[in-house]
């Protein structure tokens, strides 16, 4: 499990962040409108461990 978390954390440095547009009500994602985010937010190993602890506490 920890190995999988490390791989996914490292992929945040490689795969660019993006989002799909939503319909006018804001409920349904539209699959034809995708845009990359201007600000990329990779997760560090330390942040991954802290987020894991936050998830366990919640």
C-alpha positions in Angstrom: 0.0 0.0 0.0 2.8 2.4 0.8 4.5 1.5 -2.5 1.3 2.4 -4.3 1.1 5.7 -2.5 4.7 6.5 -3.4 4.1 5.8 -7.1 1.0 7.9 -7.2 2.8 10.7 -5.3 5.6 10.7 -7.9 3.1 10.7 -10.7 1.9 14.2 -9.5 5.2 15.5 -10.8 4.8 13.9 -14.2 1.1 14.1 -15.1 -0.2 17.7 -15.5 -3.3 18.7 -13.4 -6.5 19.5 -15.3 -10.2 19.7 -14.9 -13.3 19.1 -17.0 -16.0 21.8 -17.4 -19.4 21.3 -15.8 -22.8 22.0 -17.2 -24.8 25.2 -16.3 -26.2 23.6 -13.1 -22.8 22.5 -12.0 -23.7 18.9 -11.6 -22.6 17.0 -14.7 -19.1 16.9 -16.1 -18.8 17.6 -19.8 -16.4 15.2 -21.5 -15.6 17.5 -24.5 -14.2 20.5 -22.6 -11.0 19.8 -20.7 -8.4 22.4 -19.7 -5.1 22.1 -17.9 -4.7 24.1 -14.7 -2.3 27.1 -14.7 -0.9 26.2 -11.3 0.5 22.7 -10.9 0.5 21.3 -7.3 2.8 18.3 -7.0 2.6 16.4 -3.7 5.8 15.9 -1.8 6.6 12.7 0.1 6.3 14.5 3.5 2.9 16.0 2.4 1.8 12.5 1.3 2.5 11.1 4.8 0.7 14.0 6.5 -2.3 13.6 4.2 -2.3 9.9 5.0 -2.4 10.7 8.7 -5.2 13.3 8.2 -7.2 10.7 6.3 -6.8 8.1 9.1 -7.8 10.6 11.7 -10.9 11.5 9.7 
